[in-house]
Amino acid sequence: MVWKKPDDDAYAFARGIIGRVSRTFALGIVVLPGDLGKAVLIGYLLCRIADTIEDDGSATLRRRQELLARFLRCFESRELADAFAAEAADIKGNPAHLELLAGNARVFTVLRALPKESSAILERWVREMVAGMSEFVKRYPAGIRIQTLQEYRKYCYYVAGTVGHMLTDLWRFHSPFVGEREHAALLVRAEAFGEALQTVNILKDIAWDIERENSAYIPEELLIAAGASQSTLLQPERRANARQALCALTRLAHDDLRASAEYVALLPKRAARIRLFCLLPIVFAVATLREIESSVAMLESGGGVKISRREVRSLILACVGATWSNTLVRRLIGAANKAPFLLPGVGTS
């Protein structure tokens, strides 16, 4: 009989669910070693649980704020973490996200098995994220309606910039190659690293967010200036106006992606697995943004923007080879920005 640690089953749950709540993230998490990989995995799942509560537009303001506060109390004791899923059983959303929420106790089981310093990093930044989520839920109880570009950046900090900080702190604690000097340099670009990916996700899923989650993240001030509005975002006769309004966000995404590339370049080459983990979502985002800039699919009912499976596979292979060289990293990002990156002989199966 093989003896199993108490957290083995919980970790198996976490590894199994990640591919169904974030396929992109699941592609990178496998390259991170040991406790670092566990910490990043659990950090993402904790953020996803909080996001599931925030996204449930059918729940009242009071109910969502109450559950977000109770979720944070799960950090305090095993008993509170074990009881939370039953307390949040009325939350609605994506089936995989709800399955994750139902497994909240197992996520916290793995968290408690991590080094104390590592779990403290996760708690710090999840608390910061949830505080921001609660603020925006209170501001827009019927569904988020971002009004200004300044407000948009504040929202992106809470839901994504915090993740950049969380990851950067984990690199410092877990990697012998990321010292105080490297950590300080990375922190300058940590928020841009997280926020770039968030902006691309928002741009590619405009219709989904409006139709499925009753949320409009494109700032109203940008839309009005272009002759559109959040209420007309998906109207065919206003599509050209809405498309024009997105230019400010695509420029912001490009700026943040450039800072993200610098973030990767600052990671020591000996921290190859961390560099690869960070590079993968960046090149996917660059390729997706390229498609967004030539598409209106994200402004069509039921529509969205994706890159092909063949390009995803090609980019994964190219990232593995480019990780060791900052010059190759820059060339790969430049190539993905210009045209679909397709390696000969790489298929979709």
Secondary structure as UniProt FT lines:
FT   TURN            6..7
FT   HELIX           8..21
FT   HELIX           23..29
FT   TURN            30..31
FT   HELIX           34..55
FT   TURN            57..58
FT   HELIX           61..73
FT   TURN            74..76
FT   HELIX           78..87
FT   TURN            88..90
FT   HELIX           95..102
FT   HELIX           104..113
FT   HELIX           116..139
FT   TURN            141..142
FT   HELIX           149..156
FT   HELIX           157..161
FT   HELIX           162..174
FT   TURN            176..177
FT   HELIX           180..204
FT   HELIX           206..213
FT   HELIX           220..225
FT   TURN            226..227
FT   HELIX           230..232
FT   TURN            233..234
FT   HELIX           236..238
FT   HELIX           239..245
FT   HELIX           247..266
FT   TURN            269..270
FT   HELIX           272..292
FT   TURN            293..294
FT   HELIX           297..299
FT   TURN            301..302
FT   HELIX           309..322
FT   TURN            323..324
FT   HELIX           326..338
FT   TURN            344..345
//
